[in-house]
Amino acid sequence: MRTSAGLEVAEIFRQYGPAYRESHPLPRHHLRVMRALEVCRTAALGGHKDQCDHCGHLEISYNSCRNRHCPKCQTLRKEKWIEARREDLLPIEYFHVVFTLPSELNPLVSMNPQVLYDLLFQSASETLSELAKNPKHLGAKVGMIGILHTWGQNLRDHPHLHWIVTGGGLSPDGRRWISCRKGFFLPVRVLSALFRGKFLDLLKDCFQRGNLVLPAHLRPLQDPKDFEAFRRHLYSKKWVVYCKPPFDGPKGVLQYLGRYTHRIAISNNRILTVRDGKVSFLWRDYADHDRQKTMTLQADEFIRRFLLHVLPARYVRIRHFGLLANRNRKDQIPLCRKILGDGKTVTKENHKEETWQEQLLRICGIDVTTCPVCQKGRMFRIELLRPYRCNSP
């Protein structure tokens, strides 16, 4: 038995991953993630030995896997990403909008993740952009960042997008800034209806082009009439879209980004015990007044649920649109600042290439070169530890 102190997702994969791979056929990108988590910060990846120049303390540090699904490898990547986004912030309100797919689509998503996630991004971004541009609502071009999450707190399928949206935008002629009403972005019912219509139209196009793989229990939907009946049923479902109160200025946006952008399905601090082939972890039941509860799963089921949220290889889960699109923001963010009367200027100096230790100190204020024992000396590398060769999936 192991209890919460020091428990990690990686340890669950080390203990139960080999047997799971033996009994379950897995795609290559799942095998790669499992392998990455199992060897992260172990001798398998190599590392280095450091010594304090004051007290002589020796410390071995092993290399990280840097996989985006690893709970231990997100901090520096997240902070660097947030630092880059800080340059784009404007002195305005920002809104948090969430688009969620109905649970009836989960089987299709699990068989067609890249296709359905792309439809989710496309339909949600077009919905926000079109309604914002409509003179009946705002009449402006807004900026948006979309962040894909695929999980619920219980690790089941729950595909949804978190959006950070500017509370206003550029007028059609690009000469004025048009602000939202204070505390109000767009009507949620209109957002939901348009999002539903766009997604289901795109889904129909995918079906007609033969781009959908149907799971066994949905194979009757290969008949166009049955698929259309399924689609009509989805029209009758509630498509959840909600808009939270605006962030507390740009500072609030950055705090939000820190929580959401590089989050994975479950963090290590939620794992309570690993015992007798079972994993217990904390989760919040939003349907029961946001109460924190404990869930216990067989290790195989825990691994299965974790792997549900492994993204297709090279899939981009954070995307930028409108004023914040990669092709637009270089010119349009300075224009917005000028119109808004924001005197802030952003200049990128030619810094020398930083080590990860220097980056961690500058961004997070953590100095890993200070001796953890005497707190006086500096840790200096005295030996490079090479990775050992081993079989991998």
QUIWOMO-V948123 format. One record per residue. PHI is phi in degrees with one decimal (* if undefined). Layout:
# QUIWOMO-V948123
phi-><PHI PHI>
This chain:
# QUIWOMO-V948123
phi-><* -125.5 -104.6 -59.3 -62.5 80.0 -71.8 -139.8 -56.8 -58.5 -66.8 -63.0 -68.1 -65.7 -74.4 -115.1 -62.9 -57.3 -66.9 -64.8 -65.1 -65.0 -101.5 -131.2 -69.1 -127.2 -67.7 -60.5 -70.8 -69.8 -61.8 -65.6 -66.0 -57.9 -62.8 -61.4 -66.9 -65.8 -100.0 -58.3 55.4 -124.9 -61.8 -60.5 -97.9 77.4 175.6 -155.2 -111.6 -116.9 -134.6 -76.1 -80.9 -109.2 -108.5 81.5 -58.5 -104.3 -144.2 -104.0 -122.5 -99.3 -73.3 -86.1 -79.0 64.7 -75.2 -71.0 -98.0 -89.2 -62.7 -92.5 -115.4 -102.4 -60.1 -67.6 -60.2 -61.5 -65.7 -65.3 -65.8 -64.2 -59.8 -66.9 -71.4 -57.3 -67.0 -96.4 -69.9 -112.1 -80.4 -139.6 -75.1 -125.4 -116.2 -112.9 -119.3 -122.5 -115.0 -124.1 -83.1 -62.9 -63.1 -62.0 -87.6 -55.6 -60.5 -67.0 -63.3 -64.7 -88.9 -134.5 -59.6 -63.9 -63.1 -71.9 -65.1 -63.4 -63.2 -62.8 -61.1 -63.9 -67.0 -70.1 -66.4 -66.5 -61.9 -62.0 -65.4 -67.0 -67.8 -66.1 -74.9 -66.8 -59.9 -68.5 -111.8 -126.5 74.9 -147.5 -91.9 -100.6 -110.5 -141.6 -122.3 -107.1 -124.8 -83.4 -119.8 -116.4 -123.5 -104.2 -62.8 -89.3 72.2 -80.7 -61.0 -159.1 -67.8 -157.5 -118.3 -97.4 -118.9 -107.5 -126.0 -65.6 -82.5 145.2 -168.9 -78.9 -65.5 -55.2 -86.7 72.6 -109.1 -129.7 -100.2 -106.7 -91.6 -68.2 -63.4 -57.5 78.9 -135.5 -102.1 -140.0 -65.8 -65.0 -63.0 -68.2 -57.5 -62.6 -65.1 -68.7 -59.2 -59.1 -62.5 -65.4 -62.5 -70.7 -66.7 -65.8 -63.5 -61.6 -61.0 -61.3 -62.9 -65.9 -85.7 74.4 -95.6 -108.3 -97.2 -97.7 -65.0 -52.8 -75.2 -110.5 -62.4 -57.0 -71.4 -62.0 -72.8 -54.7 -67.5 -68.5 -65.5 -65.6 -64.9 -61.9 -66.1 -63.9 -61.5 -66.0 -63.8 -82.0 -81.6 -82.6 -98.6 -79.1 -132.3 -140.2 -118.8 -78.4 -56.9 -61.7 -63.8 -81.2 70.0 -55.1 -61.2 -64.8 -62.3 -65.6 -63.6 -63.3 -57.0 -62.1 -84.3 -109.9 -63.7 -113.3 -72.7 -116.2 -57.6 -150.6 -93.8 -61.2 -72.3 -89.4 -82.2 -98.0 -145.0 -129.0 -152.7 52.3 75.2 -127.5 -121.9 -112.4 -147.3 -82.9 -151.5 -104.3 -94.8 -65.7 -76.8 -122.5 58.3 61.2 -77.8 -85.0 -133.4 -112.0 -117.2 -120.2 -125.4 -60.7 -56.8 -60.7 -69.5 -60.4 -63.2 -58.5 -66.6 -60.0 -69.4 -57.4 -107.1 -78.7 -76.2 -54.6 -53.8 62.8 -72.7 -88.8 -100.2 -122.0 -129.9 -120.0 -138.1 62.5 -60.6 -97.6 -61.2 -55.0 -79.1 -107.9 -68.5 -58.5 -95.8 -83.4 -66.0 -59.9 -63.1 -61.8 -61.2 -62.8 -65.8 -78.5 74.1 -87.4 -77.3 -65.2 -121.7 -113.9 -121.0 -102.8 -84.0 -85.8 -82.3 -66.7 -61.7 -93.4 -77.4 -66.0 -65.2 -67.1 -62.9 -62.5 -67.7 -68.8 -86.7 -106.0 74.0 -105.7 -103.3 -81.0 -87.3 -79.4 -61.5 -72.7 -95.4 -89.8 61.5 -117.1 -82.2 -112.0 -87.5 -120.9 -70.8 -117.6 -157.6 -96.8 -102.2 -78.4 -67.5 -94.4 -78.7 -150.1 -71.8 -133.9 -62.3>
